[in-house]
Amino acid sequence: MKFSRALKHSPFDLAMRWLGRILPKGLYARSLIIIIAPIVLLQSVAAYVFMERHWQLVTRRLSSAVTSDIAALIDIYESYPQDRDATTLARIASERLQLDVDILHDTDLPPPGPKPFFSILDEALSEELRRQIDRPYWMDTVGRSNFVEIRVKLDPTTVMRVLTRRSQAYASNSHIFLVWMGGSSLVLMGIAILFLRNQIRPILRLAEAAEALGKGREIEFRPRGAREVRQAGHSFLEMKRRIERNIEQRTTMLNGVSHDLRTILTRFKLSLVLLKQTPEVEDLKRDVDEMSRMLEGYLAFARGDTGEQAVATDLRPLLEDLQTDAERQGHTTSLDIVGDPIVIVRPDAFRRLLFNLVANAARHGEKIQISANHETRWLVLHVDDDGPGIPADLREEVFKPFVRLDEARNQDEGGSGLGLAIARDIARSHGGDISLGDSPLGGLRATVRLPA
């Protein structure tokens, strides 16, 4: 089955997947590659063409001209024996050809020296000497930086030594073109990076604003940048206004419903007070109190505490208050905070989140352990107990509103089954989440993970 699936992918698809894995994931880095890659490719092709067609061609022609001059000087020396001391030949070579010529008698060619690793001049000059002169020769292109020395064996005891300027046989100023080309590329890439950075910044700002909205935080945002980016920014602001308007309408409606229902419940309570206090009336009072608690839980869950703003909050006193409350109820409670205790949260909502988790642990366990770690950009908080725990296959079910197990771990005081549902809703409104697992104490571990 896996083999048949692998056959469906063409080599092109596999290559594109591999390329996607190694390429950077950020928009800024990818945009830089889109801009820089064509420039580098174009400059590389231009440099190759220049080196291959111009630099080498000019060098070969200059080497050919120098070699032709040397060949002509050899012919003159051998054709006119009356100038055996080569005085006239040296004068002509110096005045007309800009060559320094000496005739060395009773000597031989020096031993071959080390050849340079890469030298167009060495290659071109050697080829021309073999082609035009075809005699034993020796040359040095690296001993003197500005000169090239060539020795040609005329007969067993005579050697002609020719010293010429390097520029006569080599296109030595070609590197200026490469420097200009590289410098202009760097300038163009710098300008492109500068403009690209200004275009990417509004997109990053939009992403920050969207992330802040998901965490329930306020951030000042004004659409900027290109037309499409501004359009996306205005769409984001319009979406934000619609969400806030919807929340405001829902909150207003819930406040109205809460007021009406509380009025009716208050009337019930007054009526029960005026009645003769019998066991039946006491049962009715308990039912009315239960309805009041359930109503407050439902409204709190529906409201979601979205009107509160996120601010920097000290985690330590908040957790110490919860520890004190748990110990007052007779539970052995430990607290451990690692890292920076300052987090950016909505204080009342976050306090309710932690209260629900600690109250849930206190209801079903004797020992409670609270630990918080804020050493990274994430706050990780654990609430452990030694209670009966929850089976692994039911740990997600208990986060659903109104879900209650037989040995319920998510019942709040009114038994409405909203404690963990409200806690997860608050955590997700901060951009985080809550998960359940096995506790080191033997019971249940509730883990809160929030960006802070």
PEWO-V365360 format. One record per backbone hydrogen bond with DSSP energy under -0.5 kcal/mol. CO is the residue of the C=O (numbers start at 0). NH is the residue of the N-H. E is the energy in kcal/mol with one decimal. If there is no record, write none. Layout:
{{CO | NH | E} {CO | NH | E}}
This chain:
{{0 | 4 | -1.7} {1 | 5 | -2.1} {2 | 6 | -1.6} {3 | 7 | -0.7} {4 | 7 | -0.8} {4 | 8 | -0.5} {5 | 8 | -0.9} {7 | 9 | -0.5} {9 | 13 | -2.2} {10 | 14 | -2.5} {11 | 15 | -2.5} {12 | 16 | -2.3} {13 | 17 | -2.3} {14 | 18 | -2.5} {15 | 19 | -2.3} {16 | 20 | -1.6} {17 | 21 | -1.6} {18 | 22 | -1.8} {25 | 29 | -2.2} {26 | 30 | -2.6} {27 | 31 | -2.1} {28 | 32 | -2.0} {29 | 33 | -2.3} {30 | 34 | -1.8} {31 | 35 | -3.5} {32 | 36 | -2.5} {33 | 37 | -0.6} {34 | 38 | -1.0} {35 | 39 | -2.9} {36 | 40 | -2.7} {37 | 41 | -2.8} {38 | 42 | -2.7} {39 | 43 | -2.4} {40 | 44 | -2.4} {41 | 45 | -2.6} {42 | 46 | -2.8} {43 | 47 | -2.5} {44 | 48 | -2.8} {45 | 49 | -2.7} {46 | 50 | -2.8} {47 | 51 | -3.0} {48 | 52 | -3.1} {48 | 53 | -0.7} {49 | 53 | -1.5} {49 | 54 | -2.9} {50 | 55 | -1.9} {53 | 57 | -3.1} {54 | 58 | -2.4} {55 | 59 | -2.7} {56 | 60 | -2.2} {57 | 61 | -2.6} {58 | 62 | -2.7} {59 | 63 | -2.4} {60 | 64 | -2.2} {61 | 65 | -2.4} {62 | 66 | -2.4} {63 | 67 | -2.2} {64 | 68 | -2.1} {65 | 69 | -2.2} {66 | 70 | -2.7} {67 | 71 | -2.3} {68 | 72 | -2.4} {69 | 73 | -2.3} {70 | 74 | -2.1} {71 | 75 | -2.5} {72 | 76 | -2.5} {73 | 77 | -2.3} {74 | 78 | -2.0} {75 | 79 | -1.8} {78 | 80 | -0.5} {79 | 82 | -1.5} {81 | 83 | -0.6} {82 | 85 | -1.2} {85 | 89 | -2.1} {86 | 90 | -2.0} {87 | 91 | -2.7} {88 | 92 | -2.4} {89 | 93 | -2.0} {90 | 94 | -2.7} {91 | 95 | -2.7} {91 | 96 | -0.8} {92 | 96 | -0.7} {92 | 98 | -2.5} {98 | 100 | -0.7} {99 | 162 | -2.5} {101 | 103 | -0.6} {101 | 160 | -3.1} {102 | 104 | -0.5} {103 | 158 | -2.8} {118 | 122 | -1.7} {119 | 123 | -2.8} {120 | 124 | -3.0} {121 | 125 | -1.8} {122 | 126 | -1.9} {123 | 127 | -2.1} {124 | 128 | -2.5} {125 | 129 | -2.1} {126 | 130 | -2.0} {127 | 131 | -3.0} {128 | 132 | -1.5} {128 | 133 | -2.2} {135 | 152 | -2.7} {137 | 150 | -3.5} {139 | 148 | -1.9} {143 | 146 | -0.8} {145 | 165 | -2.7} {147 | 163 | -2.3} {148 | 139 | -2.6} {149 | 161 | -3.4} {150 | 137 | -2.6} {151 | 153 | -0.6} {151 | 159 | -2.9} {154 | 157 | -1.0} {156 | 105 | -1.3} {156 | 106 | -1.2} {157 | 153 | -1.8} {157 | 154 | -1.4} {158 | 103 | -3.5} {158 | 160 | -0.6} {159 | 151 | -2.4} {159 | 161 | -0.5} {160 | 101 | -2.4} {161 | 149 | -3.0} {162 | 99 | -2.6} {163 | 147 | -2.8} {164 | 167 | -1.4} {164 | 168 | -0.6} {165 | 168 | -1.1} {165 | 169 | -1.1} {169 | 171 | -2.2} {170 | 173 | -1.2} {171 | 174 | -0.5} {172 | 175 | -1.1} {172 | 176 | -0.5} {173 | 176 | -0.8} {173 | 177 | -1.2} {174 | 178 | -2.6} {175 | 179 | -2.6} {176 | 180 | -2.5} {177 | 181 | -2.8} {178 | 182 | -3.0} {179 | 183 | -2.7} {180 | 184 | -1.8} {181 | 185 | -2.2} {182 | 186 | -2.2} {183 | 187 | -2.5} {184 | 188 | -2.8} {185 | 189 | -2.4} {186 | 190 | -2.3} {187 | 191 | -2.6} {188 | 192 | -2.9} {189 | 193 | -2.2} {190 | 194 | -2.5} {191 | 195 | -2.8} {192 | 196 | -2.5} {193 | 197 | -1.6} {194 | 198 | -1.4} {195 | 199 | -2.3} {196 | 200 | -2.0} {197 | 201 | -0.6} {198 | 202 | -0.6} {199 | 203 | -2.3} {200 | 204 | -2.4} {201 | 205 | -2.2} {202 | 206 | -2.2} {203 | 207 | -2.3} {204 | 208 | -2.2} {205 | 209 | -2.4} {206 | 210 | -2.4} {207 | 211 | -2.6} {208 | 212 | -2.2} {209 | 213 | -1.9} {210 | 214 | -1.3} {211 | 216 | -3.0} {212 | 215 | -1.1} {215 | 309 | -0.6} {225 | 229 | -2.8} {226 | 230 | -2.4} {227 | 231 | -2.2} {228 | 232 | -2.4} {229 | 233 | -2.8} {230 | 234 | -2.2} {231 | 235 | -2.2} {232 | 236 | -2.4} {233 | 237 | -2.4} {234 | 238 | -2.3} {235 | 239 | -2.6} {236 | 240 | -2.4} {237 | 241 | -2.2} {238 | 242 | -2.5} {239 | 243 | -2.5} {240 | 244 | -2.7} {241 | 245 | -2.6} {242 | 246 | -2.6} {243 | 247 | -2.6} {244 | 248 | -2.5} {245 | 249 | -2.5} {246 | 250 | -2.8} {247 | 251 | -2.5} {248 | 252 | -2.4} {249 | 253 | -2.7} {250 | 254 | -2.5} {251 | 255 | -2.1} {252 | 256 | -2.7} {253 | 257 | -3.1} {254 | 258 | -2.4} {255 | 259 | -2.4} {256 | 260 | -2.8} {257 | 261 | -2.6} {258 | 262 | -1.9} {259 | 263 | -1.9} {260 | 264 | -2.6} {261 | 265 | -2.6} {262 | 266 | -2.0} {263 | 267 | -2.2} {264 | 268 | -2.5} {265 | 269 | -2.4} {266 | 270 | -2.3} {267 | 271 | -2.5} {268 | 272 | -2.0} {269 | 273 | -1.6} {270 | 274 | -0.8} {275 | 277 | -1.3} {277 | 281 | -2.3} {278 | 282 | -2.0} {279 | 283 | -2.0} {280 | 284 | -2.3} {281 | 285 | -2.2} {282 | 286 | -2.1} {283 | 287 | -2.4} {284 | 288 | -2.7} {285 | 289 | -2.4} {286 | 290 | -2.5} {287 | 291 | -2.2} {288 | 292 | -2.2} {289 | 293 | -2.5} {290 | 294 | -2.5} {291 | 295 | -2.2} {292 | 296 | -2.2} {293 | 297 | -2.7} {294 | 298 | -2.5} {295 | 299 | -2.3} {296 | 300 | -2.3} {297 | 301 | -2.5} {298 | 302 | -2.7} {299 | 303 | -2.3} {302 | 305 | -0.8} {304 | 307 | -0.6} {310 | 344 | -2.0} {312 | 314 | -0.6} {312 | 342 | -2.7} {313 | 317 | -0.8} {314 | 318 | -2.3} {315 | 319 | -2.5} {316 | 320 | -2.0} {317 | 321 | -1.6} {318 | 322 | -2.4} {319 | 323 | -2.3} {320 | 324 | -2.3} {321 | 325 | -2.3} {322 | 326 | -2.4} {323 | 327 | -2.1} {324 | 328 | -1.1} {325 | 330 | -2.0} {326 | 329 | -1.6} {330 | 332 | -0.7} {331 | 367 | -3.0} {333 | 369 | -2.9} {335 | 371 | -2.7} {337 | 373 | -2.8} {340 | 314 | -3.0} {340 | 342 | -0.5} {342 | 312 | -3.9} {342 | 344 | -0.8} {344 | 310 | -2.7} {344 | 346 | -0.8} {345 | 349 | -3.0} {346 | 350 | -2.5} {347 | 351 | -2.0} {348 | 352 | -2.2} {349 | 353 | -2.3} {350 | 354 | -2.5} {351 | 355 | -2.5} {352 | 356 | -1.8} {353 | 357 | -2.9} {354 | 358 | -3.0} {355 | 359 | -2.0} {356 | 360 | -2.2} {357 | 361 | -2.8} {358 | 362 | -2.0} {359 | 363 | -0.9} {360 | 364 | -1.1} {365 | 331 | -1.5} {366 | 385 | -0.9} {367 | 333 | -2.0} {368 | 383 | -2.9} {369 | 335 | -1.9} {370 | 381 | -3.1} {371 | 337 | -2.8} {372 | 379 | -2.5} {373 | 339 | -1.2} {376 | 451 | -2.2} {377 | 375 | -0.7} {377 | 379 | -0.6} {378 | 380 | -0.5} {378 | 449 | -2.6} {379 | 372 | -2.4} {380 | 447 | -3.2} {381 | 370 | -2.2} {382 | 445 | -2.3} {383 | 368 | -2.3} {384 | 442 | -1.4} {390 | 393 | -1.8} {391 | 394 | -0.9} {393 | 397 | -1.4} {395 | 398 | -1.1} {396 | 399 | -1.9} {399 | 402 | -1.6} {404 | 407 | -0.9} {405 | 407 | -0.8} {409 | 418 | -1.0} {411 | 414 | -1.9} {416 | 401 | -1.1} {416 | 402 | -0.6} {417 | 421 | -2.8} {418 | 422 | -1.9} {419 | 423 | -2.7} {420 | 424 | -2.1} {421 | 425 | -2.3} {422 | 426 | -2.3} {423 | 427 | -2.8} {424 | 428 | -1.7} {425 | 429 | -0.9} {426 | 429 | -0.8} {426 | 431 | -2.5} {427 | 430 | -1.5} {432 | 448 | -2.4} {434 | 446 | -3.1} {436 | 444 | -2.8} {438 | 441 | -1.7} {442 | 438 | -1.8} {443 | 384 | -1.2} {444 | 436 | -2.3} {444 | 446 | -0.6} {445 | 382 | -2.1} {445 | 447 | -0.5} {446 | 434 | -2.1} {447 | 380 | -2.9} {448 | 432 | -1.7} {449 | 378 | -3.5}}
